[in-house]
Amino acid sequence: MIKNSKRIVFKFGTNILRNEDGEISLSHLYSFIEDISYLFKQGKEILIVTSGAVGLGAKKLNIDTSGSTTLKQAAASVGQPLLMSMWQDGFEKYGITTSQILLVEDDFSNRKKYLSLRLTLNKLLENKVIPIINQNDAVSPSELEHASFSDNDKLSAIVASKLDADLLVMVSDINGLYDKNPKIYDDAKLIKQVEKVTPKIEKLAQGASEGGRGGMITKLIGAKVATTSGLYAKIVNGKIPGIVRKIFDENVGTVFLPNQNLSHKKRWIAYATNIMGSITVNNGAKEAIVKHQKSLLSIGITSVSGNFNRGDVISILDENKNEFARGITSYNSSDISKIKGLHSDKIDDILGYKFDDDVVIKDNLVII
C-alpha cells in the first residue's frame, strides 16, 4: 500500500518553486523542506529531483533565455549553485545532509555509468543523505533543445525506477489529473485513482505549462515509467499547505497504481534515454515476441533505420511503424541490413561470423 512506502522520490517543478516575480519562493521551498524533514525523521528515504536552475540564473543575469540554448546553458551554470544552496541551507537547519547530483541522458543510456550511479545513490541513502538531483543543463544542450527528460518528470520517474523506490510524488501547481481541462471547464472532475496509463488516459493531458518545459502529458509519461516498474506514482498540488505530509491521504491528488514489475535490466532497456536506431519486423515476428515471448530472429526483420552498434538499445517497430518493443541488439545496423529476411543458419555464410542465432534474445527484450 502507498502508506507503507519507505523510499520516496519527490519531483518539484519550476512553477511550484517560484513566486509571481519568477524568483524562487523561499516560503514555498522551506515549507517543502520542513515537511520532507518530518518524513525523513520518520524513517523515510528521500530523493529530490528539482527544476529551477535556468530560471533562477536568468533572473540573476537579467537575461531572456528564450530561443537561445547557449544563454540557457549560461543561466543554468549560474542558477544551479544558487538553487542547490537554497535546498542545502534549508535542510541543514534540520540537521540533514544533502548531496548534489547532476545528470545527462548518457548517465542512463550507458549501462556502466548507470550501474555506477545506482551504487552511488544507494550509498548516499544508506548514509542518511538526501540527494538533490537535476539535469545538467549547463553542459548538455540536448536536454534544453529536445527536453529528453521532459522537464524532470521522466527523469524523476527513471530515478525512482532505477533506485527501487516505492513512490514517486510529482509536486505540481494542479490538484492532479482531471477528466477534462479544469482551466476551461467548471465541471471538470479530479480523477483520484488511475489503474493504468492507457492511450485514453493520455488523451486527457494538455501541453506544456507556462514557464516550464513540462505539463500534464510529461507527468503521465513519468507515471507510466514508474508504475510499469512496480511502484506508485502521485500528482499533488504544491500550493496546498502541508501537502508533503498529506501524500498518503487517498483523497489528495491522483494516485497511479503499479501494474508491472520489470527486472532492473529490463527497466534499463525499456527506459533507456538514448535509442540508437530501430528495426521494423513483420506481423509474424511481432506475434512471436508479444504473444509467445520469443527472441527476434533475422527472418522476421523487414528494414533497418539508424546507425547503431552491437549492444545498443534499439526500438522494434511493427509493420505500421509503431514501436511495440525495445531490446539490446546482438548485431550492428550494417550486419542486420545484410541478414534481414534470412534464416539464422545463413548468418555465418553472409557475415563470415555469427554472434548468436537471435538478433535480439528474449532476455534482452521488453514489450513497450
LUMFI-33373 format. One record per residue (C-alpha): residue number from 1; x, y, z; residue in one letter; chain. Coordinates in pm, 1 decimal. Each point is the difference from the previous one (the first is absolute). Layout:
BEGIN
node bafi->NUM x->X y->Y z->Z guvo->A volum->A
...
//
This chain:
BEGIN
node bafi->1 x->0.0 y->0.0 z->0.0 guvo->M volum->A
node bafi->2 x->109.5 y->356.2 z->-68.5 guvo->I volum->A
node bafi->3 x->6.4 y->90.7 z->370.3 guvo->K volum->A
node bafi->4 x->268.0 y->-264.7 z->55.1 guvo->N volum->A
node bafi->5 x->236.9 y->165.3 z->-248.3 guvo->S volum->A
node bafi->6 x->350.6 y->31.9 z->144.7 guvo->K volum->A
node bafi->7 x->210.1 y->133.5 z->-289.4 guvo->R volum->A
node bafi->8 x->-160.5 y->307.9 z->-157.6 guvo->I volum->A
node bafi->9 x->105.4 y->218.2 z->-293.0 guvo->V volum->A
node bafi->10 x->-138.5 y->354.9 z->-2.4 guvo->F volum->A
node bafi->11 x->-0.5 y->203.8 z->-320.4 guvo->K volum->A
node bafi->12 x->-43.1 y->376.7 z->28.9 guvo->F volum->A
node bafi->13 x->-71.2 y->193.7 z->-317.8 guvo->G volum->A
node bafi->14 x->103.4 y->354.5 z->-84.9 guvo->T volum->A
node bafi->15 x->-347.6 y->149.6 z->39.6 guvo->N volum->A
node bafi->16 x->-57.3 y->-135.7 z->348.9 guvo->I volum->A
node bafi->17 x->334.7 y->128.8 z->129.7 guvo->L volum->A
node bafi->18 x->-21.5 y->359.9 z->-119.6 guvo->R volum->A
node bafi->19 x->-215.2 y->299.2 z->85.9 guvo->N volum->A
node bafi->20 x->-189.7 y->242.6 z->-224.5 guvo->E volum->A
node bafi->21 x->321.3 y->193.2 z->-70.2 guvo->D volum->A
node bafi->22 x->168.2 y->-310.4 z->-142.2 guvo->G volum->A
node bafi->23 x->234.5 y->-37.2 z->298.2 guvo->E volum->A
node bafi->24 x->35.3 y->-301.1 z->227.7 guvo->I volum->A
node bafi->25 x->-257.1 y->32.1 z->277.9 guvo->S volum->A
node bafi->26 x->189.8 y->-69.5 z->320.3 guvo->L volum->A
node bafi->27 x->-324.0 y->-38.0 z->195.3 guvo->S volum->A
node bafi->28 x->-116.1 y->-276.6 z->-237.3 guvo->H volum->A
node bafi->29 x->340.2 y->-165.6 z->-8.1 guvo->L volum->A
node bafi->30 x->47.0 y->3.0 z->375.8 guvo->Y volum->A
node bafi->31 x->-350.6 y->-134.3 z->57.8 guvo->S volum->A
node bafi->32 x->86.9 y->-297.1 z->-222.0 guvo->F volum->A
node bafi->33 x->331.1 y->-45.1 z->181.1 guvo->I volum->A
node bafi->34 x->-170.5 y->6.0 z->339.8 guvo->E volum->A
node bafi->35 x->-250.6 y->-267.9 z->-98.7 guvo->D volum->A
node bafi->36 x->258.8 y->-216.5 z->-177.2 guvo->I volum->A
node bafi->37 x->216.3 y->21.9 z->312.2 guvo->S volum->A
node bafi->38 x->-295.6 y->-129.4 z->199.4 guvo->Y volum->A
node bafi->39 x->-33.3 y->-301.5 z->-231.3 guvo->L volum->A
node bafi->40 x->377.2 y->-53.2 z->5.7 guvo->F volum->A
node bafi->41 x->1.1 y->-14.9 z->378.6 guvo->K volum->A
node bafi->42 x->-285.5 y->-252.2 z->-17.1 guvo->Q volum->A
node bafi->43 x->245.4 y->-235.4 z->-171.7 guvo->G volum->A
node bafi->44 x->-81.7 y->74.0 z->-364.9 guvo->K volum->A
node bafi->45 x->277.4 y->1.2 z->-260.1 guvo->E volum->A
node bafi->46 x->-32.9 y->312.1 z->-213.7 guvo->I volum->A
node bafi->47 x->131.7 y->106.1 z->-341.3 guvo->L volum->A
node bafi->48 x->-85.9 y->338.2 z->-150.2 guvo->I volum->A
node bafi->49 x->-7.1 y->87.9 z->-369.8 guvo->V volum->A
node bafi->50 x->-16.2 y->376.3 z->-36.0 guvo->T volum->A
node bafi->51 x->-49.1 y->242.6 z->-286.6 guvo->S volum->A
node bafi->52 x->66.7 y->373.6 z->4.9 guvo->G volum->A
node bafi->53 x->368.5 y->51.5 z->-80.1 guvo->A volum->A
node bafi->54 x->-50.6 y->161.7 z->-341.6 guvo->V volum->A
node bafi->55 x->-270.1 y->237.9 z->124.4 guvo->G volum->A
node bafi->56 x->197.6 y->93.0 z->309.8 guvo->L volum->A
node bafi->57 x->312.7 y->67.5 z->-202.4 guvo->G volum->A
node bafi->58 x->-187.6 y->203.6 z->-259.8 guvo->A volum->A
node bafi->59 x->-147.3 y->214.7 z->275.8 guvo->K volum->A
node bafi->60 x->343.4 y->52.4 z->155.0 guvo->K volum->A
node bafi->61 x->155.1 y->98.9 z->-335.1 guvo->L volum->A
node bafi->62 x->-306.3 y->198.6 z->-105.3 guvo->N volum->A
node bafi->63 x->-10.0 y->-172.9 z->-339.5 guvo->I volum->A
node bafi->64 x->-267.3 y->-151.1 z->-222.4 guvo->D volum->A
node bafi->65 x->98.4 y->-359.2 z->-76.8 guvo->T volum->A
node bafi->66 x->-288.0 y->-78.5 z->-236.2 guvo->S volum->A
node bafi->67 x->124.1 y->-122.8 z->-335.4 guvo->G volum->A
node bafi->68 x->367.4 y->-24.9 z->99.8 guvo->S volum->A
node bafi->69 x->146.9 y->-329.8 z->117.8 guvo->T volum->A
node bafi->70 x->332.6 y->166.2 z->82.8 guvo->T volum->A
node bafi->71 x->-167.3 y->256.8 z->225.4 guvo->L volum->A
node bafi->72 x->-198.5 y->-275.8 z->170.8 guvo->K volum->A
node bafi->73 x->322.4 y->-188.3 z->66.9 guvo->Q volum->A
node bafi->74 x->159.2 y->314.7 z->139.9 guvo->A volum->A
node bafi->75 x->-303.5 y->66.7 z->218.0 guvo->A volum->A
node bafi->76 x->1.4 y->-359.2 z->124.2 guvo->A volum->A
node bafi->77 x->365.9 y->23.6 z->101.0 guvo->S volum->A
node bafi->78 x->-78.8 y->311.5 z->206.0 guvo->V volum->A
node bafi->79 x->-331.5 y->-124.3 z->136.0 guvo->G volum->A
node bafi->80 x->96.6 y->-354.2 z->99.5 guvo->Q volum->A
node bafi->81 x->228.6 y->89.5 z->294.9 guvo->P volum->A
node bafi->82 x->-255.8 y->256.2 z->118.1 guvo->L volum->A
node bafi->83 x->-277.4 y->-258.7 z->-16.1 guvo->L volum->A
node bafi->84 x->210.7 y->-261.7 z->175.7 guvo->M volum->A
node bafi->85 x->103.5 y->237.6 z->277.5 guvo->S volum->A
node bafi->86 x->-366.2 y->73.5 z->75.4 guvo->M volum->A
node bafi->87 x->-81.6 y->-369.2 z->40.0 guvo->W volum->A
node bafi->88 x->318.3 y->-64.1 z->195.6 guvo->Q volum->A
node bafi->89 x->-42.8 y->294.2 z->239.2 guvo->D volum->A
node bafi->90 x->-358.4 y->-97.0 z->70.1 guvo->G volum->A
node bafi->91 x->74.5 y->-363.6 z->83.3 guvo->F volum->A
node bafi->92 x->302.8 y->95.3 z->213.2 guvo->E volum->A
node bafi->93 x->-236.3 y->176.8 z->236.9 guvo->K volum->A
node bafi->94 x->-151.9 y->-342.9 z->69.9 guvo->Y volum->A
node bafi->95 x->336.3 y->-173.4 z->30.8 guvo->G volum->A
node bafi->96 x->-38.0 y->-181.8 z->-331.7 guvo->I volum->A
node bafi->97 x->288.0 y->-42.8 z->-246.3 guvo->T volum->A
node bafi->98 x->-63.7 y->38.5 z->-373.0 guvo->T volum->A
node bafi->99 x->202.5 y->-77.3 z->-313.4 guvo->S volum->A
node bafi->100 x->-14.4 y->135.9 z->-353.8 guvo->Q volum->A
node bafi->101 x->-42.0 y->-231.4 z->-300.5 guvo->I volum->A
node bafi->102 x->-5.6 y->147.7 z->-352.2 guvo->L volum->A
node bafi->103 x->-103.3 y->-237.0 z->-277.7 guvo->L volum->A
node bafi->104 x->-2.2 y->-21.2 z->-378.7 guvo->V volum->A
node bafi->105 x->-165.7 y->-263.6 z->-216.8 guvo->E volum->A
node bafi->106 x->327.3 y->-190.3 z->-52.3 guvo->D volum->A
node bafi->107 x->3.1 y->-79.3 z->372.2 guvo->D volum->A
node bafi->108 x->-293.9 y->-230.7 z->-71.9 guvo->F volum->A
node bafi->109 x->65.4 y->-112.8 z->-357.1 guvo->S volum->A
node bafi->110 x->348.2 y->-126.8 z->91.3 guvo->N volum->A
node bafi->111 x->-56.0 y->-304.2 z->220.6 guvo->R volum->A
node bafi->112 x->334.0 y->23.5 z->182.1 guvo->K volum->A
node bafi->113 x->-68.5 y->363.1 z->90.4 guvo->K volum->A
node bafi->114 x->-352.5 y->-89.3 z->108.2 guvo->Y volum->A
node bafi->115 x->118.5 y->-281.0 z->229.2 guvo->L volum->A
node bafi->116 x->261.6 y->230.8 z->152.7 guvo->S volum->A
node bafi->117 x->-263.2 y->269.1 z->55.4 guvo->L volum->A
node bafi->118 x->-232.0 y->-252.8 z->161.6 guvo->R volum->A
node bafi->119 x->272.4 y->-111.4 z->242.7 guvo->L volum->A
node bafi->120 x->82.2 y->360.4 z->90.4 guvo->T volum->A
node bafi->121 x->-360.2 y->97.0 z->68.4 guvo->L volum->A
node bafi->122 x->-63.2 y->-311.7 z->207.1 guvo->N volum->A
node bafi->123 x->310.9 y->71.3 z->206.9 guvo->K volum->A
node bafi->124 x->-117.5 y->357.3 z->63.0 guvo->L volum->A
node bafi->125 x->-337.4 y->-127.1 z->120.6 guvo->L volum->A
node bafi->126 x->168.2 y->-254.9 z->224.6 guvo->E volum->A
node bafi->127 x->191.5 y->286.8 z->160.5 guvo->N volum->A
node bafi->128 x->-314.3 y->203.8 z->68.2 guvo->K volum->A
node bafi->129 x->63.0 y->255.6 z->-275.5 guvo->V volum->A
node bafi->130 x->-271.7 y->158.5 z->-215.5 guvo->I volum->A
node bafi->131 x->123.4 y->19.7 z->-363.1 guvo->P volum->A
node bafi->132 x->-111.0 y->315.9 z->-182.3 guvo->I volum->A
node bafi->133 x->-17.6 y->-87.9 z->-370.4 guvo->I volum->A
node bafi->134 x->-31.3 y->215.2 z->-309.9 guvo->N volum->A
node bafi->135 x->76.2 y->-14.9 z->-370.8 guvo->Q volum->A
node bafi->136 x->343.2 y->131.7 z->-86.5 guvo->N volum->A
node bafi->137 x->-136.8 y->269.2 z->-229.6 guvo->D volum->A
node bafi->138 x->325.9 y->196.0 z->8.0 guvo->A volum->A
node bafi->139 x->190.4 y->-259.1 z->-204.5 guvo->V volum->A
node bafi->140 x->-267.9 y->-193.4 z->-185.1 guvo->S volum->A
node bafi->141 x->-175.1 y->196.6 z->-275.4 guvo->P volum->A
node bafi->142 x->-207.2 y->-306.0 z->-92.8 guvo->S volum->A
node bafi->143 x->-179.6 y->31.7 z->333.9 guvo->E volum->A
node bafi->144 x->-104.6 y->355.2 z->-88.9 guvo->L volum->A
node bafi->145 x->-67.4 y->-40.9 z->-371.5 guvo->E volum->A
node bafi->146 x->-187.3 y->-329.6 z->13.0 guvo->H volum->A
node bafi->147 x->-103.9 y->-17.0 z->367.8 guvo->A volum->A
node bafi->148 x->82.3 y->-370.0 z->-3.3 guvo->S volum->A
node bafi->149 x->-83.8 y->-30.3 z->369.7 guvo->F volum->A
node bafi->150 x->-322.5 y->200.2 z->-49.7 guvo->S volum->A
node bafi->151 x->53.0 y->274.1 z->258.8 guvo->D volum->A
node bafi->152 x->128.2 y->-247.9 z->257.9 guvo->N volum->A
node bafi->153 x->-327.2 y->-196.6 z->9.4 guvo->D volum->A
node bafi->154 x->145.9 y->-294.3 z->-189.0 guvo->K volum->A
node bafi->155 x->337.0 y->45.9 z->170.7 guvo->L volum->A
node bafi->156 x->-162.3 y->-30.4 z->342.5 guvo->S volum->A
node bafi->157 x->-186.4 y->-312.7 z->-112.8 guvo->A volum->A
node bafi->158 x->318.9 y->-156.5 z->-136.3 guvo->I volum->A
node bafi->159 x->181.3 y->76.4 z->324.3 guvo->V volum->A
node bafi->160 x->-286.9 y->-151.1 z->199.1 guvo->A volum->A
node bafi->161 x->-3.6 y->-305.8 z->-224.1 guvo->S volum->A
node bafi->162 x->374.6 y->-60.0 z->8.2 guvo->K volum->A
node bafi->163 x->27.4 y->53.2 z->376.0 guvo->L volum->A
node bafi->164 x->-283.4 y->-238.2 z->94.6 guvo->D volum->A
node bafi->165 x->-207.0 y->279.3 z->148.4 guvo->A volum->A
node bafi->166 x->-345.8 y->-78.4 z->130.9 guvo->D volum->A
node bafi->167 x->-160.6 y->330.6 z->-94.9 guvo->L volum->A
node bafi->168 x->52.3 y->288.0 z->-242.9 guvo->L volum->A
node bafi->169 x->-165.4 y->328.4 z->98.7 guvo->V volum->A
node bafi->170 x->-22.5 y->268.6 z->-270.5 guvo->M volum->A
node bafi->171 x->-71.4 y->328.8 z->175.4 guvo->V volum->A
node bafi->172 x->-178.1 y->226.9 z->-246.8 guvo->S volum->A
node bafi->173 x->-224.1 y->307.8 z->-7.9 guvo->D volum->A
node bafi->174 x->-313.7 y->-204.8 z->-67.1 guvo->I volum->A
node bafi->175 x->-195.5 y->-238.4 z->224.6 guvo->N volum->A
node bafi->176 x->58.3 y->-298.9 z->-226.1 guvo->G volum->A
node bafi->177 x->-139.8 y->-152.0 z->-318.7 guvo->L volum->A
node bafi->178 x->-347.4 y->114.2 z->-102.8 guvo->Y volum->A
node bafi->179 x->-249.7 y->-151.6 z->-240.0 guvo->D volum->A
node bafi->180 x->19.7 y->328.8 z->-196.7 guvo->K volum->A
node bafi->181 x->198.1 y->323.6 z->19.5 guvo->N volum->A
node bafi->182 x->-104.5 y->170.0 z->328.7 guvo->P volum->A
node bafi->183 x->123.4 y->337.9 z->-127.8 guvo->K volum->A
node bafi->184 x->-264.2 y->-13.4 z->-271.0 guvo->I volum->A
node bafi->185 x->-280.6 y->-213.8 z->141.7 guvo->Y volum->A
node bafi->186 x->-159.9 y->79.7 z->336.9 guvo->D volum->A
node bafi->187 x->-143.4 y->-351.8 z->26.7 guvo->D volum->A
node bafi->188 x->338.7 y->-172.1 z->-38.0 guvo->A volum->A
node bafi->189 x->39.8 y->-280.6 z->253.5 guvo->K volum->A
node bafi->190 x->318.9 y->-114.9 z->169.4 guvo->L volum->A
node bafi->191 x->93.0 y->-361.7 z->-74.0 guvo->I volum->A
node bafi->192 x->116.9 y->-135.2 z->334.2 guvo->K volum->A
node bafi->193 x->135.9 y->-333.3 z->-120.0 guvo->Q volum->A
node bafi->194 x->138.9 y->-130.9 z->-328.7 guvo->V volum->A
node bafi->195 x->54.7 y->-373.2 z->-36.5 guvo->E volum->A
node bafi->196 x->198.2 y->26.6 z->-324.6 guvo->K volum->A
node bafi->197 x->122.5 y->281.8 z->-224.1 guvo->V volum->A
node bafi->198 x->-179.2 y->-93.7 z->-321.1 guvo->T volum->A
node bafi->199 x->-29.4 y->200.0 z->-325.3 guvo->P volum->A
node bafi->200 x->-342.1 y->110.3 z->124.0 guvo->K volum->A
node bafi->201 x->154.3 y->142.1 z->317.0 guvo->I volum->A
node bafi->202 x->277.5 y->167.2 z->-198.5 guvo->E volum->A
node bafi->203 x->-257.8 y->185.2 z->-210.4 guvo->K volum->A
node bafi->204 x->-113.9 y->182.7 z->313.4 guvo->L volum->A
node bafi->205 x->333.3 y->183.2 z->22.3 guvo->A volum->A
node bafi->206 x->74.5 y->344.9 z->-133.9 guvo->Q volum->A
node bafi->207 x->323.5 y->159.0 z->-126.4 guvo->G volum->A
node bafi->208 x->293.4 y->160.5 z->179.0 guvo->A volum->A
node bafi->209 x->-55.2 y->224.5 z->298.0 guvo->S volum->A
node bafi->210 x->86.8 y->367.9 z->-21.0 guvo->E volum->A
node bafi->211 x->350.3 y->59.9 z->132.6 guvo->G volum->A
node bafi->212 x->101.1 y->-366.3 z->-1.1 guvo->G volum->A
node bafi->213 x->88.5 y->-257.8 z->-262.0 guvo->R volum->A
node bafi->214 x->-252.4 y->-253.6 z->120.5 guvo->G volum->A
node bafi->215 x->-372.0 y->-32.6 z->57.5 guvo->G volum->A
node bafi->216 x->-254.9 y->-268.8 z->79.4 guvo->M volum->A
node bafi->217 x->109.3 y->-216.3 z->-293.5 guvo->I volum->A
node bafi->218 x->355.1 y->-19.6 z->136.0 guvo->T volum->A
node bafi->219 x->-135.8 y->-89.7 z->342.1 guvo->K volum->A
node bafi->220 x->-199.1 y->-284.1 z->-154.4 guvo->L volum->A
node bafi->221 x->317.4 y->-119.7 z->-172.5 guvo->I volum->A
node bafi->222 x->171.2 y->7.6 z->338.9 guvo->G volum->A
node bafi->223 x->-289.1 y->-185.9 z->162.0 guvo->A volum->A
node bafi->224 x->12.8 y->-263.4 z->-272.9 guvo->K volum->A
node bafi->225 x->372.4 y->-57.6 z->50.2 guvo->V volum->A
node bafi->226 x->-50.4 y->-27.8 z->375.5 guvo->A volum->A
node bafi->227 x->-300.7 y->-230.7 z->1.6 guvo->T volum->A
node bafi->228 x->140.2 y->-242.2 z->-257.7 guvo->T volum->A
node bafi->229 x->304.1 y->-24.3 z->225.1 guvo->S volum->A
node bafi->230 x->-216.3 y->-114.8 z->290.2 guvo->G volum->A
node bafi->231 x->-38.4 y->316.9 z->205.4 guvo->L volum->A
node bafi->232 x->-271.2 y->252.1 z->80.4 guvo->Y volum->A
node bafi->233 x->-6.9 y->348.1 z->-150.4 guvo->A volum->A
node bafi->234 x->-195.3 y->300.6 z->117.9 guvo->K volum->A
node bafi->235 x->-70.6 y->352.8 z->-125.0 guvo->I volum->A
node bafi->236 x->-75.8 y->254.2 z->273.3 guvo->V volum->A
node bafi->237 x->-46.8 y->375.6 z->20.0 guvo->N volum->A
node bafi->238 x->295.9 y->168.0 z->167.9 guvo->G volum->A
node bafi->239 x->-208.5 y->311.5 z->70.2 guvo->K volum->A
node bafi->240 x->-199.2 y->-191.9 z->262.3 guvo->I volum->A
node bafi->241 x->154.2 y->72.1 z->344.1 guvo->P volum->A
node bafi->242 x->173.7 y->-303.1 z->146.7 guvo->G volum->A
node bafi->243 x->-51.1 y->-203.3 z->-317.6 guvo->I volum->A
node bafi->244 x->313.9 y->-209.0 z->50.9 guvo->V volum->A
node bafi->245 x->-134.1 y->-140.4 z->327.5 guvo->R volum->A
node bafi->246 x->-328.1 y->-78.2 z->-173.8 guvo->K volum->A
node bafi->247 x->141.1 y->-215.9 z->-282.1 guvo->I volum->A
node bafi->248 x->-134.1 y->-319.6 z->156.4 guvo->F volum->A
node bafi->249 x->-354.4 y->139.5 z->20.3 guvo->D volum->A
node bafi->250 x->-210.5 y->-175.2 z->-265.9 guvo->E volum->A
node bafi->251 x->-217.2 y->309.1 z->-38.9 guvo->N volum->A
node bafi->252 x->293.4 y->219.0 z->-102.7 guvo->V volum->A
node bafi->253 x->124.8 y->12.2 z->-358.9 guvo->G volum->A
node bafi->254 x->-3.8 y->-278.4 z->-258.1 guvo->T volum->A
node bafi->255 x->167.9 y->-332.4 z->76.4 guvo->V volum->A
node bafi->256 x->118.8 y->-237.2 z->-271.7 guvo->F volum->A
node bafi->257 x->10.9 y->-366.9 z->94.4 guvo->L volum->A
node bafi->258 x->291.8 y->-232.4 z->-78.8 guvo->P volum->A
node bafi->259 x->-92.9 y->-244.7 z->-277.0 guvo->N volum->A
node bafi->260 x->326.5 y->-170.1 z->-90.8 guvo->Q volum->A
node bafi->261 x->338.8 y->-72.1 z->153.9 guvo->N volum->A
node bafi->262 x->286.6 y->-20.4 z->-247.2 guvo->L volum->A
node bafi->263 x->342.8 y->-129.8 z->97.8 guvo->S volum->A
node bafi->264 x->278.0 y->257.1 z->40.7 guvo->H volum->A
node bafi->265 x->149.5 y->-91.1 z->-335.8 guvo->K volum->A
node bafi->266 x->-332.7 y->24.5 z->-179.9 guvo->K volum->A
node bafi->267 x->-76.0 y->334.3 z->167.2 guvo->R volum->A
node bafi->268 x->325.7 y->129.6 z->-141.3 guvo->W volum->A
node bafi->269 x->-91.5 y->-129.6 z->-346.0 guvo->I volum->A
node bafi->270 x->-358.7 y->126.9 z->7.4 guvo->A volum->A
node bafi->271 x->88.6 y->349.3 z->115.9 guvo->Y volum->A
node bafi->272 x->338.8 y->51.1 z->-161.0 guvo->A volum->A
node bafi->273 x->36.4 y->370.2 z->-71.1 guvo->T volum->A
node bafi->274 x->193.6 y->-33.5 z->-323.8 guvo->N volum->A
node bafi->275 x->-150.9 y->-234.8 z->-259.2 guvo->I volum->A
node bafi->276 x->257.6 y->-48.1 z->-275.5 guvo->M volum->A
node bafi->277 x->-222.9 y->-129.4 z->-279.1 guvo->G volum->A
node bafi->278 x->-287.4 y->-227.2 z->-90.5 guvo->S volum->A
node bafi->279 x->-92.5 y->-313.1 z->-190.7 guvo->I volum->A
node bafi->280 x->-335.3 y->-78.5 z->-156.1 guvo->T volum->A
node bafi->281 x->-139.5 y->-352.7 z->18.5 guvo->V volum->A
node bafi->282 x->-287.1 y->-184.7 z->-165.4 guvo->N volum->A
node bafi->283 x->-317.7 y->-105.6 z->178.0 guvo->N volum->A
node bafi->284 x->125.4 y->-353.3 z->52.4 guvo->G volum->A
node bafi->285 x->304.3 y->122.4 z->190.1 guvo->A volum->A
node bafi->286 x->-211.2 y->240.1 z->204.8 guvo->K volum->A
node bafi->287 x->-238.1 y->-279.1 z->99.1 guvo->E volum->A
node bafi->288 x->290.5 y->-223.9 z->97.7 guvo->A volum->A
node bafi->289 x->144.2 y->272.6 z->221.8 guvo->I volum->A
node bafi->290 x->-321.3 y->130.8 z->157.1 guvo->V volum->A
node bafi->291 x->-213.3 y->-312.8 z->33.8 guvo->K volum->A
node bafi->292 x->262.1 y->-269.3 z->37.8 guvo->H volum->A
node bafi->293 x->289.4 y->190.0 z->163.7 guvo->Q volum->A
node bafi->294 x->242.3 y->-114.4 z->-270.3 guvo->K volum->A
node bafi->295 x->329.5 y->154.6 z->-110.5 guvo->S volum->A
node bafi->296 x->20.9 y->206.8 z->-317.0 guvo->L volum->A
node bafi->297 x->141.5 y->-190.8 z->-297.2 guvo->L volum->A
node bafi->298 x->148.5 y->154.3 z->-312.1 guvo->S volum->A
node bafi->299 x->-264.7 y->-159.3 z->-223.5 guvo->I volum->A
node bafi->300 x->-269.1 y->221.5 z->155.7 guvo->G volum->A
node bafi->301 x->181.3 y->328.5 z->-64.9 guvo->I volum->A
node bafi->302 x->-109.5 y->208.4 z->-299.4 guvo->T volum->A
node bafi->303 x->203.6 y->321.7 z->34.7 guvo->S volum->A
node bafi->304 x->264.4 y->178.3 z->208.9 guvo->V volum->A
node bafi->305 x->26.1 y->368.2 z->93.3 guvo->S volum->A
node bafi->306 x->284.7 y->187.2 z->166.1 guvo->G volum->A
node bafi->307 x->365.0 y->-75.0 z->63.0 guvo->N volum->A
node bafi->308 x->45.5 y->-213.3 z->310.1 guvo->F volum->A
node bafi->309 x->250.0 y->-243.5 z->144.6 guvo->N volum->A
node bafi->310 x->-25.6 y->-342.2 z->155.5 guvo->R volum->A
node bafi->311 x->-114.0 y->43.8 z->360.8 guvo->G volum->A
node bafi->312 x->-201.7 y->318.7 z->-61.9 guvo->D volum->A
node bafi->313 x->-363.9 y->33.3 z->98.7 guvo->V volum->A
node bafi->314 x->-226.1 y->25.8 z->-305.6 guvo->I volum->A
node bafi->315 x->-371.1 y->39.2 z->-69.7 guvo->S volum->A
node bafi->316 x->-194.0 y->-282.7 z->-159.2 guvo->I volum->A
node bafi->317 x->-283.1 y->115.6 z->-226.8 guvo->L volum->A
node bafi->318 x->-292.8 y->-183.4 z->-152.4 guvo->D volum->A
node bafi->319 x->-111.4 y->20.3 z->-364.6 guvo->E volum->A
node bafi->320 x->-181.0 y->327.8 z->75.7 guvo->N volum->A
node bafi->321 x->322.3 y->148.8 z->141.2 guvo->K volum->A
node bafi->322 x->-137.9 y->-1.0 z->354.6 guvo->N volum->A
node bafi->323 x->250.0 y->-81.7 z->275.1 guvo->E volum->A
node bafi->324 x->-109.8 y->-304.4 z->197.3 guvo->F volum->A
node bafi->325 x->327.4 y->-118.8 z->154.4 guvo->A volum->A
node bafi->326 x->359.2 y->93.9 z->78.0 guvo->R volum->A
node bafi->327 x->304.9 y->-216.7 z->28.7 guvo->G volum->A
node bafi->328 x->376.5 y->-31.5 z->6.9 guvo->I volum->A
node bafi->329 x->116.6 y->-98.6 z->-345.5 guvo->T volum->A
node bafi->330 x->246.2 y->-282.7 z->-58.4 guvo->S volum->A
node bafi->331 x->107.3 y->147.5 z->-335.2 guvo->Y volum->A
node bafi->332 x->75.0 y->346.9 z->-135.6 guvo->N volum->A
node bafi->333 x->-223.0 y->178.6 z->-250.2 guvo->S volum->A
node bafi->334 x->221.0 y->-86.3 z->-298.3 guvo->S volum->A
node bafi->335 x->-3.8 y->-371.3 z->81.3 guvo->D volum->A
node bafi->336 x->-377.2 y->-5.0 z->52.7 guvo->I volum->A
node bafi->337 x->-52.2 y->166.7 z->-337.4 guvo->S volum->A
node bafi->338 x->186.8 y->-289.9 z->-159.1 guvo->K volum->A
node bafi->339 x->-178.6 y->-282.8 z->183.8 guvo->I volum->A
node bafi->340 x->-356.2 y->138.3 z->25.8 guvo->K volum->A
node bafi->341 x->-260.9 y->-236.1 z->-139.0 guvo->G volum->A
node bafi->342 x->239.4 y->-296.1 z->8.6 guvo->L volum->A
node bafi->343 x->4.4 y->-314.7 z->212.9 guvo->H volum->A
node bafi->344 x->243.3 y->-4.4 z->291.7 guvo->S volum->A
node bafi->345 x->201.6 y->-282.6 z->-156.5 guvo->D volum->A
node bafi->346 x->99.4 y->242.0 z->-279.4 guvo->K volum->A
node bafi->347 x->157.2 y->260.0 z->233.3 guvo->I volum->A
node bafi->348 x->346.8 y->-156.7 z->6.9 guvo->D volum->A
node bafi->349 x->3.6 y->-37.7 z->-380.0 guvo->D volum->A
node bafi->350 x->-97.2 y->366.6 z->-56.0 guvo->I volum->A
node bafi->351 x->207.4 y->167.9 z->272.8 guvo->L volum->A
node bafi->352 x->283.2 y->-248.5 z->40.4 guvo->G volum->A
node bafi->353 x->-78.6 y->-29.4 z->372.1 guvo->Y volum->A
node bafi->354 x->-295.5 y->-47.0 z->233.5 guvo->K volum->A
node bafi->355 x->-44.0 y->148.6 z->345.7 guvo->F volum->A
node bafi->356 x->-338.4 y->-160.0 z->57.9 guvo->D volum->A
node bafi->357 x->-294.0 y->-154.9 z->-183.6 guvo->D volum->A
node bafi->358 x->-215.3 y->283.7 z->136.0 guvo->D volum->A
node bafi->359 x->29.0 y->362.9 z->-98.6 guvo->V volum->A
node bafi->360 x->-151.8 y->88.6 z->338.2 guvo->V volum->A
node bafi->361 x->-20.8 y->-278.0 z->257.6 guvo->I volum->A
node bafi->362 x->-315.7 y->-18.8 z->210.5 guvo->K volum->A
node bafi->363 x->183.5 y->80.6 z->325.8 guvo->D volum->A
node bafi->364 x->99.8 y->332.7 z->-159.3 guvo->N volum->A
node bafi->365 x->-351.6 y->82.3 z->-127.8 guvo->L volum->A
node bafi->366 x->-264.4 y->213.4 z->164.8 guvo->V volum->A
node bafi->367 x->-355.7 y->48.3 z->-124.5 guvo->I volum->A
node bafi->368 x->-90.1 y->371.6 z->8.2 guvo->I volum->A
//
